[in-house]
Amino acid sequence: MTKVPVSVTSRSRYFRYYAFLWGMKKTVLLILLLATACGLQQVEVDVHSGSDGVWRGPSYGSHMSGTCYALGLDYPKGHDWKSGTDDDGIECALMMFADGIPVLRVRTGDEYGVSSDPLRHRIRNGKLYSDYTDGSTTVIKEDGKEVIRYEGSEEILCLEVVKGSIHSIGIPPGGSGFTYRVDGCRIVHRDSASVFPHLDVHDGSVFFCFSDMVRNADGYGLCHYKVADGKVMQVEADPDVTKVWDMKHVAGELYMAVSLSDRSPVIISVNGRSDSSINLVNMVSCTFCDSQLACLHIRFMLKFPEMTDILWMGDKRLDMCDLGCIYSDVLVDEFGFNGVINHTDRFRGVIFDSDNSYVIPEGYAVAGKGCMTRRDEILYVAFSSTTGGPPVIWTPDGTDTLDVNGPLICLR
């Protein structure tokens, strides 16, 4: 694979916890050539599962912490999964790869108690965790084996494994409220609260936040709460706050993104103290990235109906996104800002990798959030085919094709 350097506008980057700034070099965008055998090993496997619908390959469980895991949906050969037709009744399986080697295949369907919904699967500590409900019971499986079962129908919004215990936040389908559980046991429950979609782990403790309507002397008011290891504590907020966009614990400190009116700046507070503000109007969304850094992913209306994304940390804008661009996926860590913008009619798809930019190969796009990761300082991006072909794993040094008839839905 040939790498050709090309030019990007210089921008500064700001990272609060790592306390460094660096400038962007001028480089020239490059078009990456697809290579079907550029590093990741391709292995022929017998994918006929047992009665439980699970196949484990010879390399299952043998990989180290630096391994790049990829998860894809695998439809039968010849099935046009890009056609947009209803795939109900079509046999589908989850296929997990470790550094390009197939290690696990789990069949989906009611018969196996595994959903084909991409949002119900995530990789943690090299294992696949899936949630499934039949409408009256919720089941969580680890690598296709049931580990948790409880009464009630929930969709798992967040899941983390801490010291061998499974921490989860579940929400009722189509309803309000949430339940925080540890190994399936209910720890915190609210019938009508709105939970922020972050389970943050710091020094072995688990944090999350939610808002709820509470009755007081004046009637009902919206109150905000943080939870640390199951202990619920109310958060004091400025009485002039009219909207809380998001709340998140970062390295044990509570960050809030709030507004005082529809057209006021977004104020970022740390542990209740105002820290910085972002003067934008026509806000659409403002959420903290899934990161150990307090980085905001902001979307605002440039002019109806055109929207623009930016990333912001502290008092600095981080990204290289042009006006009118929408990020398809973002990864922010101690190595810098990384992002993907899929091809559109107006913009050529781009991968941002620290000080470099690359053009996305034609016919490929990231299929959702969670398709970027960094392992041993190497950036990986999972690209799915836009024409129904096999997916690829991208690194700055090349691309590798995986033998899957479907999209890649997760990278870890």
C-alpha positions in Angstrom: 0.0 0.0 0.0 1.4 3.4 -1.0 0.9 6.4 1.2 1.1 9.8 -0.4 1.2 12.9 1.8 -1.0 15.9 1.0 -2.1 19.2 2.6 -4.6 20.2 5.4 -5.1 23.6 7.0 -3.2 24.0 10.3 -5.4 24.0 13.4 -4.5 24.0 17.1 -5.7 21.2 19.4 -6.3 21.5 23.1 -6.4 18.7 25.6 -7.2 19.6 29.2 -6.0 16.5 30.9 -2.9 16.0 28.9 -2.2 19.7 28.8 -0.7 20.0 25.4 -1.2 21.9 22.2 0.0 20.8 18.8 -0.4 22.3 15.4 -1.7 20.6 12.3 0.8 20.1 9.5 0.0 20.9 5.9 -0.3 17.7 4.1 -1.9 16.5 0.8 -5.1 14.3 0.8 -4.4 10.8 -0.5 -6.6 8.2 -2.1 -6.1 4.8 -0.5 -6.0 1.7 -2.7 -7.9 -1.3 -1.5 -5.8 -4.4 -0.9 -7.5 -7.7 -0.1 -4.4 -9.2 1.6 -2.4 -6.4 3.1 -1.6 -7.7 6.6 -4.6 -9.2 8.4 -4.7 -13.0 8.1 -7.6 -14.6 6.3 -8.6 -18.0 7.7 -11.1 -20.5 6.1 -13.4 -21.7 8.9 -16.3 -24.1 9.2 -19.0 -21.8 10.4 -21.6 -24.4 11.1 -22.7 -23.7 14.6 -23.8 -26.1 17.3 -27.3 -26.4 18.7 -26.8 -23.2 20.7 -26.0 -21.3 17.5 -22.4 -20.5 18.6 -19.1 -21.3 16.8 -15.8 -20.6 18.5 -12.6 -20.7 16.3 -9.2 -22.2 17.2 -7.9 -18.8 18.2 -10.9 -17.9 20.4 -9.8 -16.4 23.8 -6.0 -16.4 22.9 -5.6 -12.7 22.0 -3.9 -10.0 24.0 -5.0 -6.6 25.2 -3.6 -4.8 22.1 -5.8 -6.9 19.8 -8.2 -5.1 17.4 -11.6 -6.7 17.5 -14.2 -6.3 14.8 -17.8 -7.3 14.8 -19.9 -7.7 11.6 -23.4 -8.9 10.6 -23.0 -11.9 8.3 -25.9 -12.8 5.9 -26.0 -15.8 3.6 -23.8 -15.7 0.5 -25.7 -14.0 -2.3 -28.2 -12.2 0.0 -28.4 -8.5 -1.0 -28.3 -6.9 2.5 -28.0 -3.4 1.0 -31.3 -3.7 -0.9 -33.3 -2.1 1.9 -35.8 -5.0 1.9 -37.0 -6.5 5.2 -34.4 -9.0 6.4 -36.8 -10.6 8.9 -36.7 -14.4 8.4 -33.3 -14.2 6.7 -30.6 -16.2 8.6 -28.0 -13.7 10.0 -25.1 -14.2 12.3 -22.7 -12.1 14.3 -19.1 -12.6 13.2 -16.3 -11.4 15.5 -12.7 -11.1 14.3 -9.5 -10.6 16.3 -6.8 -9.0 14.2 -8.6 -10.2 11.1 -8.9 -13.8 12.3 -12.5 -15.1 12.7 -12.9 -16.2 16.4 -16.6 -16.2 17.1 -19.8 -16.7 15.2 -23.2 -16.3 16.9 -26.5 -16.9 15.0 -29.3 -14.4 15.6 -33.1 -15.0 15.8 -35.7 -15.7 18.4 -34.7 -19.4 18.4 -31.2 -18.4 19.7 -32.2 -15.4 21.9 -29.9 -13.1 20.0 -31.0 -9.9 18.2 -29.8 -8.8 14.7 -30.2 -5.1 15.8 -26.6 -3.6 15.7 -27.3 -1.4 18.8 -27.8 -4.5 21.0 -24.1 -5.7 20.7 -20.8 -4.3 22.0 -17.3 -5.6 22.6 -15.8 -5.3 26.1 -12.5 -6.8 27.2 -12.3 -8.9 24.1 -15.8 -10.5 24.6 -19.1 -9.9 22.8 -22.0 -8.8 25.0 -25.5 -8.9 23.5 -28.9 -8.1 25.0 -32.2 -9.6 23.9 -35.8 -9.3 25.0 -38.8 -11.4 24.1 -41.1 -8.7 25.5 -41.3 -10.0 29.1 -37.7 -11.0 29.9 -34.3 -9.5 29.2 -31.3 -11.7 28.6 -27.6 -10.6 28.4 -25.2 -13.0 26.7 -21.4 -13.2 26.8 -20.0 -14.6 23.6 -23.3 -16.2 22.9 -23.7 -17.8 26.4 -26.4 -16.5 28.7 -24.9 -14.8 31.8 -27.8 -12.6 33.0 -31.6 -13.0 32.9 -34.3 -10.9 34.6 -38.0 -10.1 34.3 -39.0 -7.0 32.3 -38.3 -5.8 28.8 -35.3 -3.5 28.4 -33.0 -2.2 25.8 -29.4 -1.9 27.2 -28.3 1.6 26.6 -24.9 1.3 28.2 -22.8 -1.7 29.4 -19.4 -1.9 31.0 -17.5 -4.7 32.7 -15.7 -3.6 35.9 -13.8 -6.0 38.1 -15.7 -8.9 36.6 -19.1 -7.5 37.2 -21.5 -6.3 34.4 -22.8 -2.8 34.9 -25.7 -1.9 32.7 -28.3 0.9 32.1 -31.5 -0.4 30.6 -34.5 1.6 29.2 -38.0 0.3 28.5 -38.8 0.1 24.8 -40.7 3.1 23.7 -41.0 4.4 27.3 -39.4 6.7 29.8 -37.3 5.9 32.8 -34.3 3.6 33.3 -32.8 0.9 35.5 -29.1 0.7 36.5 -28.1 -2.9 37.3 -25.0 -4.8 38.4 -25.0 -8.4 37.3 -28.7 -8.1 36.6 -29.6 -6.9 40.1 -31.5 -3.6 40.2 -29.5 -0.9 42.0 -31.1 2.4 40.8 -34.5 2.7 39.1 -36.6 5.7 38.0 -40.0 5.4 36.3 -39.9 8.7 34.4 -36.3 10.1 34.5 -34.1 10.8 31.5 -30.7 9.2 31.8 -27.6 10.5 30.0 -26.0 7.8 27.9 -22.7 7.4 29.6 -21.3 4.8 32.1 -18.0 6.2 33.1 -15.4 4.2 34.9 -12.6 5.8 37.0 -10.3 4.1 39.5 -12.7 1.1 39.6 -15.8 3.3 40.4 -18.7 3.6 38.0 -20.6 6.9 37.4 -23.6 8.1 35.5 -26.1 11.0 35.5 -29.8 11.5 35.0 -32.5 14.2 35.3 -36.0 13.8 36.8 -39.0 15.9 37.6 -39.4 16.4 41.4 -42.2 17.9 43.3 -41.3 20.9 45.4 -43.0 23.9 47.1 -43.7 25.5 43.8 -45.0 22.4 42.1 -42.7 20.3 39.9 -39.2 21.1 38.9 -36.4 19.4 36.9 -33.6 18.2 39.1 -30.3 16.7 38.1 -28.4 13.8 39.8 -25.1 12.0 39.6 -24.7 8.4 40.7 -21.4 7.0 42.0 -21.2 3.3 42.7 -25.0 3.2 43.1 -25.2 6.2 45.5 -27.5 8.9 44.1 -26.6 12.6 44.8 -28.5 15.7 43.6 -26.4 18.2 41.6 -26.8 21.9 42.3 -27.4 23.8 39.1 -27.7 27.5 38.3 -31.4 28.5 38.7 -31.1 30.3 35.4 -30.3 27.1 33.5 -33.1 26.3 31.0 -31.5 23.3 29.3 -29.0 20.7 30.3 -27.5 19.3 27.1 -25.4 16.6 28.6 -23.7 15.5 31.8 -20.7 13.2 32.1 -18.0 12.2 34.6 -14.5 12.5 33.2 -11.6 11.3 35.4 -14.0 11.5 38.4 -15.1 15.1 37.8 -18.6 16.1 36.8 -18.9 18.0 33.5 -22.2 19.7 32.4 -23.1 21.4 29.1 -25.9 23.8 29.8 -27.7 26.8 28.3 -29.5 29.7 30.0 -31.8 30.4 27.0 -32.5 29.3 23.5 -29.9 31.6 22.0 -27.4 31.9 24.9 -23.9 30.3 24.7 -23.4 26.7 25.8 -21.7 26.9 29.2 -19.4 24.1 30.3 -19.1 23.6 34.0 -16.8 21.4 36.0 -18.1 20.3 39.4 -20.6 23.1 39.4 -18.0 25.9 38.5 -18.4 27.6 35.1 -15.3 26.8 33.1 -15.8 28.0 29.5 -18.5 28.9 27.0 -19.3 28.3 23.3 -21.1 31.0 21.5 -23.3 29.2 18.9 -26.9 29.6 17.9 -29.5 27.3 16.3 -28.2 24.3 18.4 -29.5 20.9 17.4 -27.5 18.7 19.8 -24.6 18.9 22.2 -23.1 15.7 23.7 -19.9 14.6 25.3 -17.9 12.1 23.2 -17.4 8.6 24.4 -13.9 9.4 25.6 -11.8 9.9 28.7 -11.5 13.5 27.7 -14.2 16.2 28.1 -14.8 16.7 24.4 -18.1 18.0 23.1 -19.7 16.9 19.8 -21.9 19.8 18.7 -24.4 20.0 15.9 -26.0 23.3 14.9 -28.1 24.6 12.1 -25.9 26.6 9.6 -28.9 27.5 7.5 -32.1 25.5 7.2 -31.9 22.6 6.5 -28.1 22.4 6.4 -26.4 21.3 9.6 -22.7 21.4 10.7 -20.7 19.4 13.3 -17.8 20.7 15.4 -15.8 19.3 18.3 -14.9 21.5 21.2 -12.8 21.0 24.3 -12.4 23.7 27.0 -12.1 27.0 25.0 -10.7 25.5 21.8 -12.2 24.0 18.7 -10.4 20.7 17.9 -11.5 19.6 14.5 -10.8 20.2 10.8 -14.4 19.8 9.6 -15.6 22.3 7.0 -19.0 24.0 7.3 -21.7 21.7 6.3 -19.9 18.5 7.2 -21.4 15.9 9.6 -19.1 13.5 11.4 -20.0 9.8 10.9 -17.7 8.7 13.8 -15.3 10.3 16.1 -12.4 9.1 18.4 -10.7 11.6 20.8 -7.9 10.3 23.0 -4.4 11.3 24.3 -3.0 10.9 20.7 -5.3 13.6 19.3 -8.6 14.0 17.4 -9.6 11.4 14.8 -12.8 11.5 12.8 -14.5 10.2 9.7 -16.8 12.1 7.3 -18.6 9.8 4.9 -18.8 10.7 1.2 -21.7 13.0 0.3 -22.9 14.8 -2.8 -21.0 17.9 -1.6 -17.9 16.5 0.2 -15.4 13.8 -0.5 -15.2 11.3 2.4 -12.2 11.9 4.7 -10.4 10.2 7.5 -8.7 12.5 10.0 -5.8 10.9 11.8 -3.8 13.2 14.1 -1.7 15.3 11.7 -2.8 13.6 8.5 -5.9 13.3 6.3 -6.9 10.5 3.9 -9.6 10.2 1.3 -12.0 7.3 2.0 -11.9 4.6 -0.7 -14.8 4.9 -3.1 -17.7 2.6 -2.3 -17.1 2.5 1.5 -18.5 4.2 4.6 -18.6 3.7 8.3 -21.9 2.2 9.3 -22.4 3.8 12.7 -20.8 4.9 15.9 -18.1 2.9 17.5 -16.3 2.0 14.2 -13.0 3.6 15.2 -10.5 2.4 17.7 -6.8 2.7 18.5 -4.7 -0.3 19.5 -1.0 0.0 20.3 -1.1 3.5 19.0 -2.4 2.4 15.6 -5.7 3.9 14.3 -8.2 1.4 12.9 -11.5 2.2 11.1 -14.2 -0.3 10.1 -15.6 0.5 6.7 -18.7 -1.2 5.3 -19.4 -1.5 1.5 -22.0 0.8 0.1 -22.7 -1.6 -2.8 -23.1 -4.8 -0.8 -19.5 -6.1 -1.0 -17.3 -7.3 1.8 -16.2 -4.8 4.5 -12.6 -3.7 5.2 -10.5 -2.6 8.1 -8.5 0.5 7.4 -5.2 1.7 9.0 -2.9 4.4 7.8 -0.7 1.6 6.2 -3.4 -0.1 4.2 -6.8 -1.9 4.2 -7.8 -5.5 4.7 -10.9 -7.3 3.5 -13.0 -9.5 5.8 -15.0 -12.4 4.6 -18.4 -11.1 5.7 -21.6 -10.5 3.7 -22.8 -7.5 5.7 -21.8 -4.4 7.5 -19.2 -4.0 10.2 -21.0 -2.6 13.3 -18.3 -2.4 16.0 -14.6 -2.0 16.5 -12.8 -2.2 19.8 
